[in-house]
Structures are given as structure tokens and as C-alpha cells.
Amino acid sequence: MNQNKYNHDKKLIALVVLASSLLLVGLFYSIYVGIIIPSSRHGESLGLAKMDVQQYDLIVDDGFELVIQNCTSCHSAKIIVNNRADREGWLTTIRWMQQTQKLWNLGENEYAILNYLAKNYGPEKKGRRAQLSDIEWYELEEGN
């Protein structure tokens, strides 16, 4: 009977070790797929350029790829398109993201990124809308 109990315990231990191993492999695979692969691709375009251009009307110009690589890895390109600033304003935004949002040091890419943003997403000089023309105006009559 002790031999039977010993064999049963041995099989149970082997089963627990196998289940634990599978669990660890699954955990490491999840970390690899969810964290390591995406972070190792930082600096590659990942095909985002084509998707973002179509989806968000981004302007393709010098510095475009750097903006995709450094900006859209954390937030949508829509944030760039919806904001406007001069070079100083974009620099202030970058510094704020570095101080509060863990944006990395852009190094030598910062100059090209700022040039792209200031040129393509600078302040728009909008005044009043253009005067209406070719309109048939009519007088409003007072009601009864």
C-alpha cells in the first residue's frame, strides 16, 4: 500500500510540476508578445504610416516617419492633427510629455520632429469667414 501511495504522490508531483511549467511558459509568452515585441519595434514604422495617413489625414513631409515612430507609439495621430502650435509651442508640449508622461529624450530627432510639427501643424491664421455671396436675400415679415 505504501508503494501505491508513493507512486500516486510521485504522479501528483509530476502533474503539478508540468502544470506549473506550462503556466510559466504561458506567462513568459504573454509578456513577450504583449511587452517585449512592441517595445523592441520602437523606431520602426510598423506600417503605421500608411494607416495613420489614411485615417487621420497626416501630412507626409520631411520628419513624418520620425513623428510616427516617436509620437504614435504612445498616442493617436489624431492628437497631432487636432492641435496646432508654433515651434515653441510644440517644444513646450514635448517638454511637458517628457516631464509628466515619460516621453524619452528625442535626441537628434527632436529638431526634425519640431520642424515637421511647426511646418505642418502650426497655428492657422483664420479670420472671420468669407462674406456670403450669390445669396437671394428677402425681408422677414412680421407675424400676424
C-alpha positions as CSV (number, residue, x, y, z in Angstrom):
1,M,0.0,0.0,0.0
2,N,2.9,2.4,0.8
3,Q,4.3,1.7,-2.7
4,N,0.9,2.6,-4.2
5,K,0.7,5.8,-2.2
6,Y,4.3,6.7,-3.2
7,N,3.6,6.2,-6.9
8,H,0.4,8.2,-6.6
9,D,2.3,11.1,-4.9
10,K,5.0,10.9,-7.5
11,K,2.5,11.2,-10.3
12,L,0.8,14.1,-8.5
13,I,4.1,15.9,-8.1
14,A,4.9,15.4,-11.7
15,L,1.5,16.7,-12.7
16,V,1.9,19.8,-10.5
17,V,5.4,20.4,-12.0
18,L,4.1,20.0,-15.5
19,A,1.1,22.4,-14.9
20,S,3.4,25.0,-13.3
21,S,5.8,24.8,-16.2
22,L,3.0,25.3,-18.7
23,L,1.7,28.2,-16.7
24,L,5.2,29.8,-16.6
25,V,5.7,29.3,-20.4
26,G,2.3,30.9,-21.0
27,L,3.2,33.8,-18.7
28,F,6.5,34.4,-20.5
29,Y,4.8,34.1,-23.9
30,S,2.3,36.7,-22.8
31,I,5.0,39.1,-21.6
32,Y,7.0,38.5,-24.8
33,V,4.1,39.1,-27.2
34,G,2.5,41.9,-25.1
35,I,5.5,43.9,-24.0
36,I,8.8,42.8,-25.4
37,I,7.9,42.6,-29.1
38,P,6.1,46.0,-29.2
39,S,8.9,47.8,-27.3
40,S,11.6,46.2,-29.5
41,R,9.9,47.7,-32.5
42,H,10.2,51.2,-31.2
43,G,11.9,53.2,-34.0
44,E,10.4,51.1,-36.8
45,S,7.4,52.4,-38.7
46,L,5.4,49.2,-38.2
47,G,3.3,50.1,-41.2
48,L,1.6,52.8,-39.1
49,A,2.4,55.5,-41.6
50,K,0.0,54.2,-44.2
51,M,-2.8,53.6,-41.8
52,D,-2.4,56.9,-40.0
53,V,-2.1,58.9,-43.2
54,Q,-5.4,57.5,-44.5
55,Q,-7.2,57.5,-41.1
56,Y,-6.0,60.8,-39.8
57,D,-5.1,62.9,-42.8
58,L,-1.5,63.2,-41.7
59,I,0.8,65.3,-44.0
60,V,3.7,63.3,-45.4
61,D,6.7,65.5,-45.4
62,D,10.3,65.5,-44.1
63,G,10.2,64.3,-40.5
64,F,6.9,62.4,-41.0
65,E,8.4,59.0,-40.2
66,L,10.1,60.3,-37.1
67,V,6.8,61.7,-35.8
68,I,5.1,58.3,-36.5
69,Q,7.9,56.4,-34.7
70,N,8.2,58.7,-31.7
71,C,4.6,60.0,-31.2
72,T,2.1,57.4,-32.3
73,S,3.7,54.7,-30.1
74,C,2.1,56.5,-27.2
75,H,-1.0,58.3,-28.6
76,S,-3.1,58.6,-31.6
77,A,-2.0,60.7,-34.6
78,K,-5.4,62.4,-34.2
79,I,-4.0,64.3,-31.2
80,I,-1.3,65.8,-33.5
81,V,-3.8,66.7,-36.3
82,N,-6.2,68.3,-33.8
83,N,-3.6,70.5,-32.2
84,R,-1.7,73.5,-33.6
85,A,1.3,75.3,-32.3
86,D,4.3,77.2,-33.4
87,R,7.8,75.6,-32.9
88,E,8.0,76.9,-29.3
89,G,4.5,75.6,-28.5
90,W,5.4,72.1,-29.8
91,L,8.7,72.2,-27.9
92,T,6.7,73.1,-24.7
93,T,4.4,70.2,-25.4
94,I,7.3,67.8,-25.9
95,R,8.9,69.0,-22.6
96,W,5.6,68.5,-20.8
97,M,5.3,65.0,-22.1
98,Q,8.9,64.3,-21.1
99,Q,8.4,65.6,-17.6
100,T,4.9,64.1,-16.9
101,Q,4.2,61.4,-19.4
102,K,7.6,59.5,-19.5
103,L,8.4,60.6,-23.1
104,W,12.0,59.6,-23.8
105,N,14.7,62.0,-24.9
106,L,14.3,62.5,-28.6
107,G,18.0,63.3,-29.1
108,E,19.0,64.4,-32.6
109,N,15.5,63.6,-33.9
110,E,13.9,66.4,-31.9
111,Y,15.0,69.1,-34.4
112,A,13.4,67.3,-37.3
113,I,10.3,66.5,-35.4
114,L,9.8,70.1,-34.3
115,N,10.4,71.2,-37.9
116,Y,7.7,68.8,-39.2
117,L,5.2,69.8,-36.5
118,A,5.7,73.5,-36.8
119,K,5.6,73.5,-40.6
120,N,2.6,71.2,-41.0
121,Y,0.6,71.7,-37.7
122,G,1.5,75.3,-37.0
123,P,-1.1,77.9,-36.0
124,E,-3.7,78.6,-38.6
125,K,-4.4,82.2,-39.4
126,K,-8.1,82.3,-39.6
127,G,-10.1,85.4,-39.5
128,R,-13.8,85.7,-40.0
129,R,-15.5,83.5,-42.6
130,A,-15.6,84.9,-46.1
131,Q,-18.6,87.1,-46.8
132,L,-21.6,85.3,-48.3
133,S,-22.2,86.0,-51.9
134,D,-24.7,85.0,-54.6
135,I,-27.5,84.9,-51.9
136,E,-31.0,85.9,-52.6
137,W,-32.0,87.9,-49.5
138,Y,-35.6,88.5,-48.6
139,E,-37.3,90.6,-46.0
140,L,-38.8,88.9,-43.0
141,E,-42.4,89.9,-42.4
142,E,-43.8,90.3,-39.0
143,G,-46.2,87.6,-38.0
144,N,-49.9,88.0,-37.5
